[in-house]
Amino acid sequence: MSVLYLDAAAVSGLSIDRGLARRAVIESFAAYHRGEAKSRPKSSIEVAPGHLFQTMIASSGAQGLVATKWLGMAPASGSGGANID
């Protein structure tokens, strides 16, 4: 089994048909409604004040896929805002 990681440059370099992407999202929600796809609520853990990680997971039996979204957040240096990694 391998893990596919797409950074911002890899995603920007893809030739994604927006109409096809929209239809895929619509079909994914329809599959979820039919019980053919599953997802779990977002899970978060704070490791220090303002520093946290969040994850979400979903699966589609019909497509034979499982995906996870992992997000790390920390305050931006000197700005007081969030820095999303």
C-alpha positions as CSV (number, residue, x, y, z in Angstrom):
1,M,0.0,0.0,0.0
2,S,1.3,3.5,-0.8
3,V,0.3,7.0,0.4
4,L,-0.3,9.7,-2.2
5,Y,0.6,13.1,-0.9
6,L,-0.2,16.1,-3.1
7,D,1.4,19.4,-2.1
8,A,0.2,22.8,-3.5
9,A,2.6,22.7,-6.5
10,A,1.4,19.2,-7.5
11,V,-2.3,20.2,-7.2
12,S,-1.7,23.5,-9.2
13,G,0.0,21.5,-11.9
14,L,-3.0,19.2,-12.5
15,S,-5.3,19.7,-15.4
16,I,-8.6,19.2,-13.5
17,D,-11.8,19.6,-15.4
18,R,-13.9,21.7,-13.0
19,G,-17.2,20.3,-14.4
20,L,-16.0,16.7,-13.9
21,A,-14.8,17.6,-10.4
22,R,-18.2,19.1,-9.5
23,R,-20.0,16.0,-10.8
24,A,-17.7,13.8,-8.7
25,V,-18.5,15.8,-5.6
26,I,-22.2,15.6,-6.3
27,E,-22.0,11.8,-6.9
28,S,-20.0,11.4,-3.6
29,F,-22.7,13.2,-1.6
30,A,-25.4,11.1,-3.4
31,A,-23.5,7.9,-2.6
32,Y,-23.2,9.0,1.1
33,H,-27.0,9.5,1.1
34,R,-27.5,6.0,-0.3
35,G,-25.2,4.5,2.4
36,E,-22.5,3.6,-0.2
37,A,-20.0,6.0,1.3
38,K,-19.0,6.7,4.9
39,S,-17.4,9.6,6.7
40,R,-16.6,10.4,10.3
41,P,-16.7,13.8,12.1
42,K,-13.6,15.9,12.2
43,S,-11.3,15.0,15.0
44,S,-9.0,17.7,16.6
45,I,-6.2,17.6,19.1
46,E,-4.5,20.7,20.5
47,V,-0.8,20.2,21.2
48,A,-0.2,23.7,22.6
49,P,-2.1,26.9,22.8
50,G,-3.0,27.8,19.2
51,H,-1.3,24.7,17.8
52,L,-3.6,22.0,16.7
53,F,-4.1,19.1,14.3
54,Q,-7.3,18.1,12.6
55,T,-8.2,15.0,10.6
56,M,-11.2,13.7,8.6
57,I,-11.6,10.3,7.0
58,A,-14.0,9.0,4.4
59,S,-14.5,5.8,2.4
60,S,-16.3,4.7,-0.7
61,G,-17.0,0.9,-1.0
62,A,-18.3,1.4,-4.6
63,Q,-15.0,3.1,-5.7
64,G,-12.8,1.0,-3.4
65,L,-11.3,4.2,-1.9
66,V,-10.4,5.5,1.5
67,A,-9.1,9.1,2.0
68,T,-8.0,11.2,4.9
69,K,-7.5,14.9,5.2
70,W,-4.8,16.0,7.8
71,L,-4.4,19.7,8.7
72,G,-1.9,21.3,11.1
73,M,-2.4,24.9,12.3
74,A,-0.1,27.2,14.3
75,P,0.0,30.9,14.9
76,A,1.9,32.8,12.2
77,S,5.0,34.5,13.4
78,G,4.2,37.9,14.8
79,S,0.8,38.2,13.2
80,G,-1.4,36.7,15.8
81,G,-3.3,34.8,13.0
82,A,-3.3,31.2,12.1
83,N,-0.6,29.6,9.9
84,I,-2.1,26.6,8.1
85,D,0.5,24.0,7.1
